[in-house]
Amino acid sequence: EGYDDGSGMIDPNTGMPIAAGADGNKELEDALNVAISNKMVYENRTWKCTDCGTSNRNKNNIVEHVEAKHLEHTMYYSCTICGAPCRTRKALRCHTTKHHRFTQSSH
């Protein structure tokens, strides 16, 4: 039996909570994006993390940084192919590319 965070969104394959947006829940995905946006600022043509000062000209790099380093991970993204839990959207993309590179097109 998996951990229940109260959301009722448990992946039956892993027993882990399903991450915001991983099940198509737009409200949770939007809430995650707002939480990330609240931790970054754009100054002098550079995106900056307001928690630690990490900066980058590429917005997506700071989005990934904030999601990985500064958000509480109580839910996980579940791989739709094997059910493996991943902490972030980037981790899920990397997992899928590494482990299912040849099976992606068939799903």
N, C-alpha and C positions, 0 to 999 in steps of 0.2 A: 504494500500500500504506500503510495507516494505522499509527499508533503502537500498539505492543502493550505494555500494562502488565503482562503476565504473567497476567492474569485470563482471557484468551481471549475476552473479551466486546467484540468490535469490531462497530460498526454497519456493515453492508455498504453502506449508502447514503452514509455520510459518511467512513468509514475511521477514525472516532474511537472511542475506548473508550466503552462504554455505562455510564451512571452507576448507582450503587447503587439498586436498586429499579426502575429504568426498564424492566427486562426482567421484572419480577415476582419478582425474587430477594429474598425476604423476609429472608434472613440479611444481605445487604448493606445493605438498607434499615434493618434493626434496628441494625447497626453504625454507620451514619451518624447515626441518632437518638441513640445512646449517646454518640457523639463530640460531638454538639451539646449534649446534656444536661450533659456534663462541663464545659462552658464557660459555664454559666449558673447563677445562684442566685436564689432568691426571698427578698427581704428587705423588710419594711415595705410589704407589698402591691405591690411593684414587682419586676419581673424585671430582672436585671442581668447583663451580659456580664462574666465574670471576667477576660477578656484585656485589655479596654480601658476598662471601666467604663460603657459605654453602657447606659442603663436605659430601661425602658418598662413601663407597667402591663399592656400586652397581650403575653402570652407569645409568640404567633406572630410578632410584630414582632422579638423578640430571637432567636427561632429562625432567622428569615430573615437577620437581621444576622450571626449567628455563621456560618451556612452560607456567606454571601457574602464575609465579610471575614476569617474566621479558620480556615477549613478549606482544606487543600491540594486543589486541583482537578486531580486526575489522570484523572478520568473525567467524562463529560458526559452530560446527559440528551438524548436524541434525540427530536425531534418525530416522532410516528407518522404525520403527514400528509406532511411534506416532507423529513424527515430532518435538519433544521437542528440543530446541536449547541447546547445551552444549558448554562451553568455551574451553575445552581442550579434547584431545583424552581420557585421563584418566576419566574425568567427564562423557564422553559418555559411556565408559565401565561400570562405576559405575551405571549410570542411567539405562542402559540396564539390568545389573544384578539385580538391585533392583526392577525395575518396569516391566520387561518383562522376568523374569527368566523362566517362563513356556511357553512363546510364542516364544522364540528365535528359537527353533528347527523347528518350523513350517514355518519360513520365510527364 
